[in-house]
Amino acid sequence: MTLDSVDTKAADPKDMMGAILSLPEQCQRAKDIALNTDLELPVNAAFGNAVITGMGGSAIGGDLLRAIYQPLLRAPVEVSRDYHLPGYVDKRSLVIAASYSGNTEETLASYDAARKAGATIVAVTTGGELATRAQRDKVSTILIPGGLQPRAALGYSFVPLIVIAVRAGLMPDTLLDDIDGMIATLEGVRTDCAPDVAQENNRAKGLAARWKDMLPVIYGSQGERGVVAYRWKTQINENAKAIAIANVLPELDHNESVGWSGEHGQARPAAELAVVFLRDDREPTAIKRRAELTKTIVEKHAASVSEVWAQGDSALARTLSLVYTGDFASCYLAYAYGEDPTPVKVIDWLKGELSKAGRP
């Protein structure tokens, strides 16, 4: 199928594509906002650990921070998607409460738990109840612009985490310089994947065309690319209203790879699977070998197998280049299915039902 003739105004009335196109500018503005916010962190604090608490699009930034910078982190960093925090959170902990709306009930519960534990807290939000509580409690708050779906506000949700981590002494301050290079890389991806680029030259449109009527399977070749694979999955879920699968090497070679070898039982559903490997030419030799061998296994059964390669100089730029390609592809898949990429009616219904019953 071709996606070049899609009437984007009709297919995308709330302009999800416009939000996706704005990511480089989001990142720049988020950096400026965060750097100009007085975080009022304890002087010479030596945090024993950090926990980023959030859900959905507000939590993926924490996953990216932890995965990209794990070799450089000076203390453990964990992402908590729940109503509670790990039992080790105490006065030596930094808790970053991230909620785009400011009204995420799990994040608010975790904020209260952090207060009770005596942790240092920084809030990242557009407002809502989280901002109200933070102002009441004199908690440092990075206020980011609103008006977007949380998944479309990754720049605002993620870049401040880098600034906080540096300011808190969790990472070297030289890593702030990587943000500018990352923004330049994102601008290049946007040039290649924008709606006015023909499908034959547009890798994001090409991916969406291969995914239509298939089950997308996204494999990250290692670490941070596993986080990106999960991001692709959730973007396909929410934008295209479709199911997808995500996994990461080397772990999948110890279980999921065997699933490709079955001769019976599921009657060969693999013929309807479209597999994408997220790759980086800086992969360790062992991961590169695993990726190639796993691709050989998958190619015998999947309807299509493709690779998308990271771009850019730093680990930050290379990871975000893959994230951005997936954002475009998921939106194009929504167009292919005739789905409005913006609404998430199932999530809205769930929230409504939960609010009637009260928090468990």
C-alpha positions as CSV (number, residue, x, y, z in Angstrom):
1,M,0.0,0.0,0.0
2,T,1.1,3.6,-0.4
3,L,0.9,6.2,2.3
4,D,1.8,9.1,0.1
5,S,-1.8,9.9,-0.9
6,V,-3.2,10.1,2.7
7,D,-5.2,13.2,3.5
8,T,-3.4,13.9,6.8
9,K,-5.9,16.6,7.9
10,A,-8.8,14.1,7.6
11,A,-6.8,11.2,9.0
12,D,-5.3,13.1,11.9
13,P,-7.7,15.9,13.0
14,K,-6.0,16.5,16.3
15,D,-2.5,16.7,14.6
16,M,-0.5,13.9,16.2
17,M,1.9,14.2,13.3
18,G,2.4,17.8,14.2
19,A,3.3,16.9,17.7
20,I,5.8,14.3,16.4
21,L,7.3,16.8,14.1
22,S,7.9,19.1,17.0
23,L,10.2,16.8,19.0
24,P,13.5,18.6,18.2
25,E,12.0,21.9,19.3
26,Q,10.5,20.2,22.4
27,C,14.0,19.0,23.4
28,Q,15.5,22.4,23.0
29,R,12.8,24.1,25.0
30,A,12.8,21.4,27.7
31,K,16.6,21.9,28.1
32,D,16.2,25.6,28.5
33,I,13.3,25.3,31.0
34,A,15.2,22.7,33.1
35,L,18.4,24.6,33.1
36,N,16.6,27.8,34.2
37,T,14.7,26.1,37.0
38,D,16.2,26.3,40.5
39,L,16.1,22.7,41.7
40,E,17.1,23.6,45.3
41,L,18.9,20.3,45.8
42,P,20.7,19.6,49.1
43,V,24.3,21.0,49.0
44,N,26.9,18.3,48.4
45,A,24.2,15.6,48.5
46,A,25.4,12.1,47.8
47,F,22.3,10.3,46.9
48,G,22.4,6.6,47.5
49,N,19.8,5.9,44.8
50,A,17.3,7.6,42.6
51,V,13.7,6.5,41.7
52,I,11.8,7.9,38.8
53,T,8.1,7.3,39.3
54,G,5.6,7.7,36.5
55,M,3.3,5.9,34.1
56,G,3.1,5.5,30.4
57,G,4.6,8.3,28.4
58,S,5.8,10.0,31.6
59,A,7.8,6.9,32.6
60,I,9.6,6.0,29.3
61,G,12.0,8.9,29.9
62,G,13.2,7.3,33.1
63,D,13.7,4.0,31.2
64,L,15.8,5.8,28.6
65,L,17.9,7.6,31.2
66,R,18.6,4.5,33.1
67,A,19.5,2.4,30.0
68,I,21.5,5.1,28.1
69,Y,23.6,6.2,31.0
70,Q,23.8,3.1,33.1
71,P,27.6,2.8,32.6
72,L,28.1,6.4,33.9
73,L,25.6,6.5,36.7
74,R,27.1,7.1,40.2
75,A,24.1,5.6,42.0
76,P,21.4,3.1,41.1
77,V,18.5,4.5,39.2
78,E,15.1,2.6,39.1
79,V,11.8,3.4,37.3
80,S,8.7,2.7,39.4
81,R,5.4,2.2,37.6
82,D,3.2,1.6,40.7
83,Y,1.3,3.1,43.6
84,H,4.2,2.5,45.9
85,L,8.0,3.0,46.0
86,P,10.7,0.4,46.8
87,G,11.3,-0.2,50.5
88,Y,14.8,1.2,50.3
89,V,13.7,4.8,49.5
90,D,14.8,7.0,52.5
91,K,16.4,10.3,53.3
92,R,19.4,9.5,51.0
93,S,17.1,8.9,48.0
94,L,16.2,11.2,45.1
95,V,12.6,10.7,43.8
96,I,11.6,12.3,40.6
97,A,7.8,12.3,40.3
98,A,6.9,12.6,36.6
99,S,3.4,13.1,35.5
100,Y,2.6,15.0,32.4
101,S,-1.0,15.8,33.4
102,G,-0.1,16.1,37.1
103,N,-3.1,13.9,38.0
104,T,-1.8,10.4,37.5
105,E,-3.0,8.5,40.6
106,E,-0.1,6.1,40.8
107,T,2.4,9.0,40.7
108,L,0.6,11.0,43.3
109,A,0.5,8.0,45.6
110,S,4.3,7.6,45.1
111,Y,4.9,11.3,45.7
112,D,3.2,10.9,49.1
113,A,5.2,7.8,49.9
114,A,8.4,9.7,49.0
115,R,7.4,12.6,51.4
116,K,6.8,10.1,54.1
117,A,10.2,8.4,53.6
118,G,11.9,11.8,53.8
119,A,13.4,11.6,50.3
120,T,14.4,14.6,48.2
121,I,11.8,15.1,45.5
122,V,11.7,16.9,42.2
123,A,8.5,17.0,40.3
124,V,8.2,17.2,36.5
125,T,4.7,18.1,35.3
126,T,2.5,20.5,33.4
127,G,0.5,21.3,36.5
128,G,-2.5,19.5,38.1
129,E,-2.5,18.0,41.6
130,L,1.2,17.1,41.5
131,A,2.1,20.8,41.0
132,T,-0.3,21.8,43.7
133,R,1.2,19.3,46.2
134,A,4.7,20.3,45.2
135,Q,4.0,24.0,45.7
136,R,2.4,23.3,49.1
137,D,5.4,21.2,50.2
138,K,8.0,23.6,48.7
139,V,9.2,20.8,46.4
140,S,11.3,21.8,43.4
141,T,9.2,21.6,40.2
142,I,10.1,21.7,36.5
143,L,6.9,23.0,34.8
144,I,6.7,21.8,31.2
145,P,4.3,23.0,28.5
146,G,0.9,21.2,28.3
147,G,-1.5,20.6,25.5
148,L,-0.1,17.3,24.2
149,Q,-0.7,13.6,24.7
150,P,1.9,12.4,27.2
151,R,3.4,10.0,24.6
152,A,3.8,12.9,22.2
153,A,5.7,15.0,24.8
154,L,8.8,12.9,25.2
155,G,11.1,15.8,24.8
156,Y,9.5,17.6,27.7
157,S,9.3,14.5,29.8
158,F,12.8,13.1,29.1
159,V,15.3,16.0,28.7
160,P,14.6,17.5,32.2
161,L,15.6,14.1,33.7
162,I,19.0,14.4,32.2
163,V,19.4,17.9,33.7
164,I,18.1,16.7,37.1
165,A,20.5,13.7,37.1
166,V,23.5,15.9,36.3
167,R,22.5,18.6,38.8
168,A,22.0,15.9,41.5
169,G,25.5,14.6,40.9
170,L,24.3,11.3,39.5
171,M,26.1,11.8,36.1
172,P,29.0,14.0,34.8
173,D,27.9,17.5,33.8
174,T,29.6,17.1,30.4
175,L,26.7,14.9,29.4
176,L,24.6,18.0,29.0
177,D,26.5,18.8,25.9
178,D,25.1,15.7,24.3
179,I,21.6,17.2,24.1
180,D,22.5,19.6,21.4
181,G,24.0,16.8,19.2
182,M,20.9,14.7,19.8
183,I,18.7,17.5,18.7
184,A,20.6,17.9,15.4
185,T,20.3,14.1,14.9
186,L,16.5,14.3,15.4
187,E,16.3,17.1,12.9
188,G,17.9,14.7,10.4
189,V,15.5,11.9,11.1
190,R,12.6,14.4,10.7
191,T,13.9,15.4,7.3
192,D,14.0,11.7,6.2
193,C,10.7,10.6,7.7
194,A,8.4,13.6,7.3
195,P,5.0,13.3,5.5
196,D,6.2,15.1,2.4
197,V,9.0,12.4,1.8
198,A,7.8,9.8,-0.7
199,Q,7.3,6.3,0.7
200,E,10.0,4.8,-1.4
201,N,12.5,7.1,0.3
202,N,10.8,7.2,3.7
203,R,11.8,4.3,6.1
204,A,9.0,5.1,8.5
205,K,6.3,4.9,5.9
206,G,7.9,1.7,4.6
207,L,7.7,0.2,8.0
208,A,4.1,1.1,8.4
209,A,3.2,-0.4,5.0
210,R,4.9,-3.7,6.0
211,W,3.1,-3.7,9.3
212,K,-0.4,-3.3,7.9
213,D,-2.5,-6.4,8.6
214,M,0.5,-8.0,10.3
215,L,1.6,-8.3,13.9
216,P,4.7,-6.1,14.4
217,V,7.5,-7.7,16.4
218,I,10.2,-5.3,17.5
219,Y,13.6,-6.6,18.7
220,G,16.2,-4.4,20.3
221,S,19.7,-5.6,19.9
222,Q,20.8,-4.6,23.4
223,G,20.1,-2.5,26.5
224,E,18.8,0.9,25.5
225,R,17.5,-0.5,22.2
226,G,15.4,-2.9,24.2
227,V,13.8,0.2,25.8
228,V,13.3,1.7,22.3
229,A,11.7,-1.6,21.2
230,Y,9.2,-1.2,24.1
231,R,8.6,2.4,23.1
232,W,7.8,1.3,19.5
233,K,5.4,-1.3,20.9
234,T,3.5,1.2,23.0
235,Q,3.4,3.8,20.2
236,I,1.9,1.2,17.9
237,N,-0.6,0.3,20.7
238,E,-1.7,3.9,21.3
239,N,-1.3,5.6,17.9
240,A,-2.4,2.8,15.6
241,K,-4.7,1.0,18.1
242,A,-2.9,-2.3,17.3
243,I,-1.1,-5.0,19.1
244,A,2.7,-5.4,18.9
245,I,5.4,-7.5,20.5
246,A,8.8,-6.2,21.9
247,N,11.8,-8.0,23.2
248,V,15.6,-7.6,23.6
249,L,18.8,-9.4,22.9
250,P,20.5,-11.3,24.4
251,E,17.5,-12.3,26.7
252,L,15.2,-13.3,23.8
253,D,17.8,-15.8,22.6
254,H,17.2,-17.7,25.9
255,N,13.4,-18.2,25.3
256,E,11.5,-16.4,22.5
257,S,13.9,-17.6,19.8
258,V,12.6,-21.1,20.4
259,G,9.1,-19.9,19.6
260,W,10.1,-19.5,16.0
261,S,10.9,-23.3,15.7
262,G,7.5,-24.8,16.5
263,E,6.0,-27.0,13.8
264,H,2.5,-27.5,15.3
265,G,0.2,-26.0,18.0
266,Q,-0.1,-22.5,16.7
267,A,-0.4,-23.5,13.1
268,R,2.4,-21.3,11.9
269,P,1.1,-17.8,12.8
270,A,4.6,-16.5,12.2
271,A,3.7,-16.0,8.6
272,E,1.7,-13.0,9.7
273,L,4.5,-11.5,11.7
274,A,6.6,-8.5,10.5
275,V,9.8,-8.3,12.4
276,V,12.1,-5.3,12.9
277,F,15.6,-5.5,14.5
278,L,16.8,-2.2,16.0
279,R,20.5,-2.1,15.4
280,D,23.6,0.0,16.1
281,D,26.9,-0.4,14.4
282,R,28.6,0.1,17.7
283,E,27.1,-3.1,19.2
284,P,29.6,-5.3,21.0
285,T,30.8,-8.2,18.8
286,A,28.8,-10.8,20.8
287,I,25.5,-8.9,20.4
288,K,26.2,-8.3,16.7
289,R,26.7,-12.1,16.2
290,R,23.6,-12.9,18.2
291,A,21.5,-10.4,16.1
292,E,22.7,-11.9,12.9
293,L,22.0,-15.5,14.0
294,T,18.6,-14.6,15.4
295,K,17.7,-12.9,12.2
296,T,18.6,-16.1,10.3
297,I,16.2,-18.0,12.5
298,V,13.4,-15.5,12.1
299,E,13.8,-15.1,8.3
300,K,12.7,-18.7,7.8
301,H,9.2,-18.0,9.1
302,A,8.3,-14.2,9.3
303,A,6.4,-12.5,6.5
304,S,9.1,-9.7,6.6
305,V,12.3,-9.0,8.4
306,S,13.9,-5.5,8.4
307,E,16.5,-3.6,10.3
308,V,16.6,0.0,11.4
309,W,20.0,1.4,12.3
310,A,20.8,4.1,14.9
311,Q,22.3,7.4,13.8
312,G,24.3,10.1,15.6
313,D,27.5,10.4,17.6
314,S,26.5,10.0,21.2
315,A,24.6,7.2,22.9
316,L,21.8,9.7,23.6
317,A,21.6,10.7,19.9
318,R,21.7,7.2,18.6
319,T,19.0,6.0,20.9
320,L,16.7,8.9,20.3
321,S,17.1,8.5,16.5
322,L,15.6,5.1,16.8
323,V,12.8,6.3,19.1
324,Y,11.9,9.1,16.6
325,T,11.7,6.7,13.6
326,G,9.3,4.5,15.6
327,D,7.1,7.5,16.5
328,F,6.7,8.4,12.8
329,A,6.1,4.8,11.8
330,S,3.4,4.2,14.4
331,C,1.5,7.3,13.2
332,Y,1.7,6.2,9.6
333,L,0.4,2.8,10.6
334,A,-2.6,4.7,12.2
335,Y,-3.2,6.3,8.8
336,A,-3.0,3.0,7.1
337,Y,-5.7,1.6,9.3
338,G,-7.8,4.7,9.2
339,E,-7.4,5.3,12.9
340,D,-7.2,8.7,14.5
341,P,-3.8,8.5,16.2
342,T,-4.6,10.9,19.1
343,P,-7.5,9.5,21.2
344,V,-7.0,6.6,23.6
345,K,-10.6,5.9,24.5
346,V,-9.9,2.6,26.2
347,I,-7.5,4.3,28.7
348,D,-10.0,7.1,29.2
349,W,-12.7,4.5,29.9
350,L,-10.5,2.6,32.4
351,K,-9.7,5.8,34.3
352,G,-13.3,6.6,34.5
353,E,-14.3,3.2,35.8
354,L,-11.4,3.2,38.3
355,S,-12.4,6.7,39.6
356,K,-15.9,5.3,40.3
357,A,-14.6,2.4,42.4
358,G,-11.8,4.3,44.1
359,R,-8.1,3.5,44.1
360,P,-7.4,-0.2,45.0
